[in-house]
């Protein structure tokens, strides 16, 4: 039976193949950048301008949100005021009067 494991000869033989498909080095990156500039060079200023506007709008939105949060924190929480017994009595009488007026209007 033949051994199917990797041998040192196979590793040496495959190294140039792996190197050919490896990550691009410095010179290859420069060539890729030059080709990219030639293809997309006329669009790059508008893309940069749009990215800058987007960042500015995002920062403005974050600042406004922070101001709203701090404004909400600075406003004191108000509790409902307590009514006196006289005010409660008048409110109750007014409610009873309105209910009786509605009932009278429905019976007519």
N, C-alpha and C positions, 0 to 999 in steps of 0.2 A: 504494500500500500504506500502511496506517495504522500508526503507531508504537505498539507495545504496551508501551513503557517507562513507568516512574513519572514523574509530573509533580509540580510543586510544588502544584498545585491538589488532587491526590489526597492528598498528605501532609496538607494543611490539613484536608481533608474527613474524613480518617480519625482525626485526633488526638482529637476528642471521643469517638469510638467507643472508642479504646484507653484513654482516660482513664476511661471508664465501667467498663471491665473491669480496670482496674489494681489494684494492691495497696491495701488499705484504709488510710486515713489515721488520724490521732489520734482524731477524733470517731467514726469507724466502729468502731475498735477498742474504745472505751469502750462503745459500744452492744452490741457482740458480747459483751464481758465481762459486762455487766449481764444480758443474756439467758442467758448460760451460768450465772451465779450463781442466777438464778431457776429454771432447769431442774434444776441439779445441786447446789444449795446444801445440801440436807439430807444428801447423800452425801459432801461434801467433807471433813468432820472424820474420818470413818472411813477415807477414802482416804489422808489425811495421816497418820493414826495407823499404818496398815498400811505406808506407805512408810517412816516413821520406824523401825518395828520391823525392816523388811527391812534398812535401812542399819545398824542396831545389830547385827543378827545377822551381816551381812557383815563388819563391822569386828571382831567377836569371833572369827569364823572366821579372818580374816587374822592376828590377833594370836596365836591358838593355833597356826596353821601356822608362823609365825615363831618361836615358842617351841620347837616341835618341831625345826625346822631347827637352831636354835642349840644345843638339847640334844644333838642327834646330833653336832654339831661338837665339843662339849665333851667327849664321851666318848672316851677314848683307844682307838685301834685295837689290839686284842690279837692277838698272834701266837701260834700254837699252840706249846706248850712242847715242847722236845726231850726225847725219852725216852732214858734211859741204855741202855747195851747190856744190862744185867741186866733192865730192864723190857721191852725188846724181846724178849729170849729167853723170859721168862715169858709174854708175850702170844702169842708164836708157839706155845709148848708148849700153852697153853690152847686155842688155835684148832685145833691138830692133835687134841687130846683130844676136842673137841666134834665134829669131823668124823668121827672113828673111832666115837664113840658113836652118831651118826646113822646111819652105815653099818651098825653092828651092829643097830640097832633096825629097819632096813629089811629086813635079811636074815632076821629072825625071823618 
